[in-house]
Amino acid sequence: MRCNIKWWLVLCLLVLSSGCNVTQERQSADLNISIPYKWTHKADSIEFTRQIWVDLFNDPVLSELVDQALTHNFDLKSVAARVEVAIAQSRIDSSGLWPQLFFAPGYQQSQIRSAGFGSAQFSVVETLFNLSWEVDVWGRIRAFREASIQEVHAMRADLQAARLSLAARVAQSYFLLLEANLQTRVAEQSVLDRGVIASLVQARFERGLVRGLDVRLAFTDLANARSQLAQVKNQVQFFTRQLEILLGRYPDSTFSETVNSILEPSNTHAWQGLPDPPTTLPIGLPSELLTRRPDLIAAFARLRAADARLESAEKLLLPRITLTAAGGTRDSALTELTDPRTAVWNIFAGAIQPLFTGGRIRGGIHLAEARVEEAYNRYQEIVLNAFREVEQALATEEWLREQEKMLREAVHQISASRELALYSYRLGYIQILTLLDSYRSALNAQSAHLAVQRQLLNNRINLYLALGGSL
């Protein structure tokens, strides 16, 4: 009895000591780069809010599209499945901490023949149990399990990053489609205007007021306007199908009808152009980015997983203590298997100390060290790129706003000059080339203004994405 008590005390001490070995904690701010207190392109950093950034655009259609994409997009479902794979792998890697118990029932029938004595048959029924357990004295298995857990955290962060990226792509595709539809309307109006000019020049030519060259130039300009209209209509179908794929729909280009209904003048929510970006700009502090952006969280979790794998590899040099046990019953009759007198069992405890493995363990340690260094540098590169994306988006918004302001003024001036040019041409004050150039300038200015408005919206989406906005 005393021997058994001593044995269990030793076993308990071994189990308790295994919990004292944990992976070294690494902090996300342990970088070889200095993080400024404020963003360089923003004088005052506004506190970051967890408000859903899609709602800031105040567009129910956009919110509905994002919800549909988050539910039906197949790429996102693939990432979610990879999270389940990581969870299952973590459970597998954690199984080594527990005893492994197997039940092996069996039945054997034998026949013995003897010369002159006939033959005899024997049947044996057995129920055997096998138990094996590696006592994790040094925490090797726990470190291995910690690596798997960190991979699960990384995959969950990847899923969140994929959700943010998908929402951003849906929003940007939506605004691209809106712009393409508005560009179509501008091009259609340009075709109508060029048609009016062509008819006017044709009538003046028939009265002998202009040369035939003017007619050729007017109809050439009309053909070019129709070509531009065909081009923007092609963009409408392209962006429509692109958006439908993101939504998990068959790409039949039917969604463009929904966008056209949004832009109808009879729609109380219709825009005269693309919407302005939200006035709210919650950017927070640079240091907050490390714990907010999903891709940074994933990269840091993978760095910690590499640390844990290195710890597990190093502890392969230490002795491994294993316990094995086997027991069961064996008899020729099933009714006798429950008889405790037929039970047999044995217990074995042993230690394995690696002495020579041909460099396998040392090579595994060096491999783990290299992967830690790779993960650490990869993490710092992702951090730097994240800061670049935020700073670039802040700077881009400033210059895009200035460009949009100038183009808005250009559209106003060109619209007024176009009417004046048509009036002057009818009176014979200007040549046909001047008239056509004024209409081309109007079309180009309107098209460029719409493009910059959409770029402002895209840049704001990029900023929310770079800041790790909520969904």
N, C-alpha and C positions, 0 to 999 in steps of 0.2 A: 504493500500500500504506500509506504514512504517513497519507494522508487517511482511509483506512478505519479505521486504528487510532485516530486522533483522534476520529472519529465514535463509535466504540464506547465510548471512554473517557467522552465526554460523556454518552452514553446511560446508562452504568452509574452515573455520578454523579447523574443525575436520578432513577434508580430508587432509589438508596440514600437520597437526600434525602427521598424520599416517605415513608420509614419513620420519619422523625424527627418527624412531626406526628401526635400522638396526642391523643385526647379528654382533657380535664382530669378527673382523678380527683376524685370527690365522695364524701365519707364519710357513712355512714348516720346518724351522730350529729350531723351539722351541722344542728341544729334551732334554732328560735327559742323553744323551750320548755325549761325545766329539768327534768331527770329526777332524781327522788329516789333516794337510795341504797337505801332499803328501802320495801317496800309499807306503806302507812299502816295497813292492817287486819291486819298480821301483825308481831308483835314481832321474830321472828327468821326471816329468809329461809332456807328450806331449799334446799340445792343441787338444781338441776333435773336429773332423770335422763331418759335417752332410752328408758326402758322403755315398751313399748306400753301406752297407757292403757286400752285395752279389756280387756287381760288382768288389770288390777288389780281388776276386778269378780268375777273368778274364776267366771265363768259360761260353760261351754262352749257353750251354746245361743246366747248373745249373740255370742260369738267366731265361731261358724259363720255366723250371720246377717250379720255385718259382712263376712266373707270373701265370701259370696255376693253381697252388694250391690256390693262393690268389683270383682267379676268381671262381673256381669250388668247393672248399672244403666246405662240408656241415656243419661242426662244426663252421667254420668261419661265414657262413651265419646265423647260429643260434645266434651267438653273435651279429651280425649286427641287427638281428630282435629284440634282447633284447634292443638294443639302441633305436629302434623305440618305443618299449614298454615304456621305460623310458621317452621319449619325450612326448608321449601321456599322460602318468600319470602326467607329469609336467603341461601340459595344463589343465588337470582336476583339479589339486590342485591349479592352478592359477585362476580358474573361480570364486572362492569366493570373489575376489577383485572387481568384477563387479556386477551391479544390475542384478537380475534374473527376466526376464519378460516373462509372459505366456499369451497366447491367448486361451480363452475357449468359443467357440461358442456353442450354444445349442438350441434345439427346444423341446417344450413341448406341448402336446395336452391332454386336459381334457374333460370329458363328465359328466354332472351333470343331474341326474334324480330326478324328483319331482312328488309326487303323485298328479295326477289331472292336472298337468301342462306340462306333456311331458318331454322332455329332451333337454338340450342345450349343444353345443360343443364350447370349447374355445381353441385357439392355441396361443402360445407365442413364439416369436423368440427373442433370446438374444445374444449379443456379449459382452463378459466381458474380461477385462485385469487385471492381477494381477502382481504387482511389489513388490519385496522384496530386501533389500540391507542391509548387515551388514557393518557399517562404521568401517573400520579398524583403529581405533583411536590409539591403542597401538602397531600396527605392528604385531599382532599375525598371521594374515593370510599371511602377507608378509614373516614372518619367515618360515611359513609352505611351502610357495612357494619356498623360497630360498633353503630349504632342498631338494625339488624335483629337482631344477636346479643343485644342487651339485651332485645329483644322476645321472643326465644326463652326467655331466662332468666325473664322475667316470666310467660310462658305455662306454663312448667314449674312455677313457684311457684303459679300459679293451679290447675294440676292437683293439686298437693299440697294446696292449700287446699280444693279440691273433694272430695278424698278424705277429709280430716278432717271437713268439713261433712257429707258423706254418712254417715260412720261415726257421727257425733254424732246425726244425724236417725234413723238406724236404732236406735241405743241408746235414744234418747228415745221413739221410737214403740213399741219393745219394752216399755219400762217403763210406758208409757201403756196398752198392751194388758194387761200383767200387772195393773195397778191396776184396769182396767175389769173384768177377770174376778173379781178379789177383791171389787170393789164389787158385782158380780152376786151373789156368794155371800152377802155381807152383806144385800143386798136380798131374796134368796130366804129367808134366815133370818128377816128382818123380816116377810115375808109369812106365813110359818108361825106366827110369834109372834102376829101380828095375827089370824090365823085362829083360834088357840086362844082369844084374848081374845073374839073375836066369838061363838064357840061357847059360851064361858062366860057371856057376858052374855045370849045367847039363852036358855040354860037357866035362868038366874036370873029372866029375864022371864017364862018359862012357869010358874015357880013363884010368880010375883007378888012377887018380892023387889026388882025394879027397875022403873023406868018404861020406856015405849017409846022415850023420847028417848035413853036409854043404848044401846039396840039400834041406833038410827039412827047415833049417833055412832061406835059400834064398827065398823059395816059401812062407814061413810064412811071411817074411818081405814084399814080393810082395802083399800078401793078405791084410796086414795091410795098405799098401799104397793105395790100391784100396778102402778100407773102409774109409780112410781119404778123398779120392776124392769124394765118395758118400756123405760124411758129408758136405763138402764145397759146393757141388752142391745143396744140400738141403737148405743151407743158402742162396744161390743165389735166389732160388724161393721164400724163405720166405721174404727176404728184397725187392724183386721186388714187391710182392703183398702188402707189407707194404707201399711202396712208391706209388703204384697205388691208394690205398685207400686215401692217403693224397692228391692226385691229383683229387680225385672225379671220378676215373675211375672204371670200373668193374675189379676185381682182377683176370685177366686171365694170368698173368705172361708174357705177350708179350713184356713188356718194356725192358726185359733183352737183347733182340736182339739189341736195340738201344745202350745199354751200350757196348755190344760186338763190335759193329761197331766203337765206339769211341776208343776202345783199340786195334783195328787192326793196325798192323805195317804200312800198306799202308796209313793210315790216317795221314795227315800232322800235325794234332793237337794231335796225340796220345802221351801218356806219357809212359816213360819207367817204371814208377811206379806211385804211387799216387803223386799229385802235392804238392809242398811245400806251407806252409801257406803264406799269403801275408806278405810282409816285413813291410808294414805300420801298426803301432800299435798306433792309436790315443786314448789315455786313458783319457786325461783331468785331472781335479782335483776332489778329493772326494766330495767336496761340490756341484759340478755341477750335481752329480748323483740324488739329490733330485728333481730337476726340469726337468730331462731328462728321467728317467725310467718310463714307463707308469704305472707299478704296484704301484710305489711310489706315482705317481700323483693320481691314483685311490684311494689309501688308504687315502691320505690326503683329497681328496674331500669328502669321506665318513665320515671322522672326522668332517669336516665342516658341513656336512649335519646333523650329530648328534648334533652339537652345535646349529644349527638352530631349530631342533626339541625340544631341551631343552628350548630354548627361547620361542617357541610357547606354550609349555606346561606350563611354568611359567606364561604366560600372560593370561591363562585361569582363573586365580584368579581375574583378573580385570573385571570391568563392560563391557558388550557387548551392544553396541548401534545399534539398528536396525531401519530401515525405511521400512514401508509397505504402499502400495497404491493399491487401487482397483477402477475400473471404467468401464463404458460401457453403453450400451443402451439396452432397453427391450421394445418390443412392439408386438402387434398382427399381424402387417403387415410388410413385408420386406421393403416396400417403406418408412416406417416411421423411419427406423433405422438410416437414415442419418440426421434426424431432430435433431439439437443440443439441442432442448428443452427437448428431451427424455433422454439426457445423465445424468448419476449420477456418482459421484466419492467420494472417501474418502482417506485421508492420515493419517497415524498413526506413531508416533515416540516413541520409548520406550527403556529402558535400563534394562538389566538383570544382576544382581549381585549375583554370587554364595554365598550362606550362609552355606549350609550343603549338602555335596554330599556323605557322608559315606566314605570319604577318597579316593574317585576316583581320584580327581584332584591331591592331594598330592602324591598318589601312582603313577600317571602318571609322575609327576616331578621326583620322585625318580627313576623310570624306565628309564627316559631319561638321568638322571645323570649317572646311571650305564652304559648305552650304550655309553655315551661320554667317560667314563673311559675305557671301553672295546675298543672302536675305537682308543683312544689315545695310549694305550699299544700295540694294534695290529699294528698301524702305526710304532711305534718304533721297534717292532720285525721285520717287513718287511724291514725297513731301515737297521738294523743290518745284516739281511740275505743278503741284496743286497751288502753291503760292503764285507761280507764274500765271496760271489760269485766272485767278482772282484779280491780280494786279492788271493783267492784260484786259480783262473784261471791264474793269473800272475805267482804265484809260480809253478803251475803245468807245465806251458809252459817251464820254466827254466829247470826243471828236465827231462821233456820229450825230450827236445832237446839234453840233455846230453845222455840220454838213446838211442836215435836214432843214435847219432854219434857212440856210442860203438857197437850197433848192425850192423851198416853199415860196420864197420871194421871187425866184426865177420863174416858177409856174405862174405866179400872179402877173409878172411883167410880160411874159410871153403871151399869155391869154389876151392881154390888152393890145399888144403889138400885132397879133394875128388879125384881129378885127380891123385894125387900122390898115394893115397891109392889103387886105381884100378890098377895102374901100378905095385905097390909093390905086390899086390895079385897075379897078373898074373905070376910074377917071383917067387912066393912062399915065399916072405919075411914076410908076415903078415897072420894072421888067418882070417877066414870068418867073425867072430864077429867084428873085427876091421874095416873091409871094410863096413859092414852093419851099424856100428855105425857112420862112417864118413858121410854116405848118410843120415842117420836119423838126424844127427847134422846139415847138410846143409839144409834139409827141415825145421827143427825147427827154424833155424836162419832166413831163408828167410820169413817164416810165421810170426815170431815175429817182424821182421823189418817192414813188411807191416802193422801189427797191430799197431805198435807205430806211423808210419806215419799217419795212419788214426786217431789215438788218438790225435795227434798234430792238425790235421784239426778240429776234434770235439771240442777240447779245445779252439781253436781260435774262433770257432762259439759260444761257451759258453761265451767267453769273450766279443764278440760283443753284445751278448744277455744281458749279465750282465751290460754292459755299456749303454744299451738302444739305440743301433744303429738304424740308419734310414732305412726306406724302401721306 
